Structures are given as C-alpha cells and as structure tokens.
Amino acid sequence: MAAEGHAIDALGQFQLHTVGSFIGASVNFTQANLMMVLSAGVILALLHYGARPRAVVPGRLQALAELSYNFIHDMCTDQVGEEGRKFFPLVFTLFFFILIGNLIGVWPYAFTFTSHIATTFALALLVMVITTVVALRLHGWKFFSYFVPSGVPKLLLPLLVPIEILSYLSRLVSLSVRLFANMMAGHVMLEVFGAFIVMLGAAGMLFWAPAVVSLAVDVALIGFEFLVAVLQAYVFAVLTCIYLHDAVHLH
Amino acid sequence: MRRIAVVALVLLALPAAAMAEGMPQLDFKNPLTISQVVWLAIIFAILYQMLAHWALPQVAAVLEARAVAIGRDLDAAHQAKAESDAAVANLTAATQQAQAAAQAEIASAVAAAKEIAATQSVALHARLDAQLAEAEQRIDAARVAAMGALRQVATETATVMVTRLTGRAAAAGTVEAAVDDALAARSPG
C-alpha cells in the first residue's frame, strides 16, 4: 500500500511529448505548441467572426470582440499614454495568448503551456527586450539615468545603482516565475486532490466522506483556477504596460 | 488503523515525492523543453502579425464605422437643431416685427385721430367763440337799444306823469337829466 505514495504523479502532467505522429516528432512539435496554435486560432476566430457582422448595435460575439479590443486598448492608453497605441497589438497578443492558454489549460486532457518556465521566461524576455530597446531608442544614453534615483545623496549612489539594475533585471524573473508558478501550482493541486478522491474512496474510510471532501475541494479549485487564469494574464499584461510606460517616460 | 497510517503516509510523502521526482519544466536535458520555446517564438510571431495586420484592424474598422455613424447622426441632429433654432428665431423676429408694426400702426392712427380731433376742436372753439362774440354783440346791441328805448319811455312817462301831477309841462332838459341819473344809478357795472 505504501507504493500508492508514489502513485500520485502530480508532475507527470507537465511532461512534454511530441504530437502529430512522426512529422511532429521530427520537428519536436509538442502538445504545448499544439495548445499555442489552438489558442492563436481561438483568438483570431473570435476577432474575425466577431467583427464580421459589422453591426452598429453588436450581437454577443461582436460585443465580446469589441470588449476585448477596447479593454486592451484602454489599458494601453491608460497605463502608457498616447504612445501606448503603438504597443497595443503587442499587449493584445500577449494578454490573449496567455489568457486563452490558461483557460484552455483548465480543460480536461488539455495542456497548460504557461505552466512551463521556459515558455513564460521566453515571453518575459520578449517584454524585457522590447521595453529596453524602446527605452534606448527613445532616450539613447539618457536611458541609463533610469538606474540613478533622483534626490538621493551622491554617497549612496554606489549602493543604489546596483540595486536599481538588479531590480530592473529581476522583472524578468518575477514576470516569468509568477505566471509559471501560479499555473503549475493550481494544476498540481487539482491533480493531488483528484488522486485523493480515488485513493480515499478506495480506502473507504468514514463512508467515503474524505473522498467527497476532496471532490468538493477540487470543484472549488477549478473555480479558483479560472480566477487565476484570468488574473495572471491580466497581471502579465498590466506589468508589460507599466514597463512600457517606464520605457517611454523614464519614471 | 492501518488505513489511517497509509493515508497519513500518502499526505506526508506527497510534497517530498514531488520534489524528489524533479519538475519536467526544469528538465533541460529533454530537447522538447527548448523546442517548445522555438515553436512558441514562431507561433507567437505569426499570431502577432495576423492580429496586428488582419484581425485587429477588422475590429478597429467596426468601431471606427460605429464612431463615424454616431458622429454623422450627431452632426445631423446638431444641424437639425440649428435649423429649428434658426426657424424659431425667425418666427420670434417676425412676431416681434409684426407686433412693432402693429404698435406703430396703432400709434400713428391714434396720433392722426388726435390731430384731427384737435383741429376739429380748435375749429369748433373758434366757431363757438365767434358765435359767442356775435351773440354778445347782439346782446350788447339789444341792451343798448333797450336802454335807448327805456330812456325814451322813461322820459316820456316822466313828462306825462309830471304833466298830470303838476298840470303843466316839465322842462324837457330837467326830465332827461333826471332819467339819465336814475339810469346811471341802476345800470349794472
């Protein structure tokens, strides 16, 4: 019976494997990438079929497409300012790519591609590279004044400048780890409590009450996962906007 | 009791087992860990291009069309309002003009009537004055005539009475003088 302790394979769900038979295997196309293609397809379909009626008074799908558009558009202009319009497609792509990826990940048998640190790190790196390039283009060498806090004694600068540089670079870690850890933790919990349902049910203790409790926890966790899925996508997009604001305005 | 021990063991062993197995996400010996990022880059780039140049402009066009339609309707409404305002202003002006014209008409008519009345009354006064003067003249003439006749009658009467009373004729001058005195004493004013 002690072997059951190893029967809960909470991390096996994150194991990558190739899809698409030998063609997928030959180009290392994983199930995570399939979910990415699916998310991209969902986003493009939503906007295309939503915008197609071109109604002045929108139907449900059109209202959804317009709300999505306006939501990110307002986020860009509010957080970044008028210059934010240029970055609107980027923020839109990031937000909805992550959002739909997270939401599809809650679906049974689906895979959450945002639960891989490599993927979230790549997205965070993209944001960092873009914000840094934008800042350097707009401000040139003045960009490095970003690391020199204004209004502090010169004596403290040797201490503060490395801290500022470190905090700038730590955005990369916080942005990627936040998303990855949130998505992974939720799915581990789901898996663990799902295994509890089976194992405690099989143990048959207390009229299966522990199994029922585990099921209730899993139901609550699913709702929690939806919240986290939307929240983390929003946090990622908002932080991207804030970093873009810093890049455009330097404080 | 054995079952409880098993469950407790499972609960305790879980996090430890998870850590011991190692996360597939950190298994960089697996080529798929990096290959998924390469595919991510490709898929993300294609998605970005399609969104930026194909899907988002469609939604933007719908929003733009709505904004244009609303703006057009608002413009039309504003124009209609301006037109109706102008019409109302025209009406008010016309009403005021008509009122002013009517007032002027009434005033001029009243003035004309007053003028006519004034000239008529002046003429009437003149005529009445003339008639009055004429009448007064006639009265004066009649009085003078009457006074003249009265003097003659009085003189004659006095002469006859003196003759009857005294039996002789009075001197003509004396009687006339007495009558004149008496008349002068009685004549008014």
Chai-1 contact restraints between the chains, C-beta under 6 A:
chainA,res_idxA,chainB,res_idxB,connection_type,confidence,min_distance_angstrom,max_distance_angstrom,comment,restraint_id
A,M1,B,V6,contact,1.0,0.0,6.0,A-B,restraint_1
A,G5,B,L9,contact,1.0,0.0,6.0,A-B,restraint_2
A,G5,B,V10,contact,1.0,0.0,6.0,A-B,restraint_3
A,G5,B,A13,contact,1.0,0.0,6.0,A-B,restraint_4
A,H6,B,A17,contact,1.0,0.0,6.0,A-B,restraint_5
A,I8,B,L14,contact,1.0,0.0,6.0,A-B,restraint_6
A,A10,B,A18,contact,1.0,0.0,6.0,A-B,restraint_7
A,L11,B,A18,contact,1.0,0.0,6.0,A-B,restraint_8
A,L11,B,E21,contact,1.0,0.0,6.0,A-B,restraint_9
A,L11,B,M23,contact,1.0,0.0,6.0,A-B,restraint_10
A,F14,B,P24,contact,1.0,0.0,6.0,A-B,restraint_11
A,F14,B,Q25,contact,1.0,0.0,6.0,A-B,restraint_12
A,Q15,B,P24,contact,1.0,0.0,6.0,A-B,restraint_13
A,L16,B,L32,contact,1.0,0.0,6.0,A-B,restraint_14
A,N28,B,P31,contact,1.0,0.0,6.0,A-B,restraint_15
A,N28,B,L32,contact,1.0,0.0,6.0,A-B,restraint_16
A,N28,B,S35,contact,1.0,0.0,6.0,A-B,restraint_17
A,T30,B,L32,contact,1.0,0.0,6.0,A-B,restraint_18
A,T30,B,Q36,contact,1.0,0.0,6.0,A-B,restraint_19
A,A32,B,Q36,contact,1.0,0.0,6.0,A-B,restraint_20
A,N33,B,Q36,contact,1.0,0.0,6.0,A-B,restraint_21
A,N33,B,W39,contact,1.0,0.0,6.0,A-B,restraint_22
A,M36,B,I43,contact,1.0,0.0,6.0,A-B,restraint_23
A,V37,B,I43,contact,1.0,0.0,6.0,A-B,restraint_24
A,A40,B,I43,contact,1.0,0.0,6.0,A-B,restraint_25
A,A40,B,L47,contact,1.0,0.0,6.0,A-B,restraint_26
A,L44,B,M50,contact,1.0,0.0,6.0,A-B,restraint_27
A,L44,B,A55,contact,1.0,0.0,6.0,A-B,restraint_28
A,L47,B,A55,contact,1.0,0.0,6.0,A-B,restraint_29
A,L47,B,V59,contact,1.0,0.0,6.0,A-B,restraint_30
A,H48,B,A55,contact,1.0,0.0,6.0,A-B,restraint_31
A,A51,B,Q58,contact,1.0,0.0,6.0,A-B,restraint_32
A,A51,B,V59,contact,1.0,0.0,6.0,A-B,restraint_33
A,A51,B,V62,contact,1.0,0.0,6.0,A-B,restraint_34
A,R54,B,V62,contact,1.0,0.0,6.0,A-B,restraint_35
A,V56,B,R66,contact,1.0,0.0,6.0,A-B,restraint_36
A,V56,B,A69,contact,1.0,0.0,6.0,A-B,restraint_37
A,A65,B,V59,contact,1.0,0.0,6.0,A-B,restraint_38
A,Y69,B,V59,contact,1.0,0.0,6.0,A-B,restraint_39
A,P89,B,L51,contact,1.0,0.0,6.0,A-B,restraint_40
A,P89,B,A52,contact,1.0,0.0,6.0,A-B,restraint_41
A,P89,B,L56,contact,1.0,0.0,6.0,A-B,restraint_42
A,T93,B,L47,contact,1.0,0.0,6.0,A-B,restraint_43
A,T93,B,Y48,contact,1.0,0.0,6.0,A-B,restraint_44
A,T93,B,L51,contact,1.0,0.0,6.0,A-B,restraint_45
A,H116,B,Q25,contact,1.0,0.0,6.0,A-B,restraint_46
A,I117,B,Q25,contact,1.0,0.0,6.0,A-B,restraint_47
A,A118,B,T33,contact,1.0,0.0,6.0,A-B,restraint_48
A,A118,B,V37,contact,1.0,0.0,6.0,A-B,restraint_49
A,T119,B,L40,contact,1.0,0.0,6.0,A-B,restraint_50
A,A122,B,V37,contact,1.0,0.0,6.0,A-B,restraint_51
A,A122,B,L40,contact,1.0,0.0,6.0,A-B,restraint_52
A,A203,B,R3,contact,1.0,0.0,6.0,A-B,restraint_53
A,M205,B,R3,contact,1.0,0.0,6.0,A-B,restraint_54
